[in-house]
Amino acid sequence: MAAFGAATSLLPWLLLLPAFGWGWFGRRGPKGANALLASTLSHLPYGLGVGAVMALGAGL
């Protein structure tokens, strides 16, 4: 499950952002934009929530 989460984060950083011309991990994005930090902070609570629900479901 963690590998899937890592892949869904890495693929946009390595494919999507360079396609926008922002470079790997969005380093050359617009001033003030931090694509790496923003996507990490938005995916982290989601992943923790999914993990918690799966852990609770496994205990039933």
C-alpha positions as CSV (number, residue, x, y, z in Angstrom):
1,M,0.0,0.0,0.0
2,A,2.8,2.4,0.8
3,A,4.4,1.7,-2.6
4,F,1.2,2.7,-4.3
5,G,1.1,6.0,-2.3
6,A,4.7,6.7,-3.2
7,A,4.1,6.1,-6.9
8,T,1.1,8.4,-7.0
9,S,3.3,11.1,-5.5
10,L,6.4,10.5,-7.5
11,L,4.8,10.2,-10.9
12,P,3.4,13.8,-11.0
13,W,6.7,15.2,-9.6
14,L,8.7,13.4,-12.3
15,L,6.2,13.5,-15.3
16,L,3.5,16.0,-14.9
17,L,5.4,19.0,-13.5
18,P,8.2,18.7,-16.1
19,A,5.5,18.6,-18.8
20,F,4.3,22.0,-17.5
21,G,7.8,23.3,-17.9
22,W,8.4,23.4,-14.1
23,G,11.2,20.9,-14.0
24,W,11.5,17.9,-11.7
25,F,9.7,18.2,-8.5
26,G,8.4,21.6,-9.7
27,R,11.6,23.5,-8.8
28,R,11.2,26.0,-11.7
29,G,7.6,26.7,-11.0
30,P,6.1,30.2,-10.5
31,K,7.6,32.3,-7.8
32,G,6.0,31.5,-4.4
33,A,4.8,28.1,-5.6
34,N,6.2,25.0,-3.9
35,A,4.6,22.1,-5.7
36,L,6.6,19.5,-3.8
37,L,5.5,20.8,-0.4
38,A,1.9,21.5,-1.4
39,S,1.4,18.0,-2.8
40,T,3.1,16.3,0.1
41,L,1.0,18.3,2.7
42,S,-2.2,17.6,0.8
43,H,-1.6,13.8,0.3
44,L,-0.3,13.1,3.8
45,P,-3.6,13.5,5.7
46,Y,-5.5,11.6,3.0
47,G,-3.1,8.7,3.2
48,L,-3.2,8.7,7.0
49,G,-7.0,8.7,6.9
50,V,-7.1,5.8,4.4
51,G,-4.6,3.9,6.5
52,A,-6.7,4.5,9.7
53,V,-9.9,3.3,8.0
54,M,-8.2,0.2,6.6
55,A,-6.7,-0.6,10.1
56,L,-10.1,-0.2,11.7
57,G,-11.7,-2.3,9.0
58,A,-9.1,-5.1,9.5
59,G,-9.9,-5.2,13.2
60,L,-13.6,-5.9,12.6
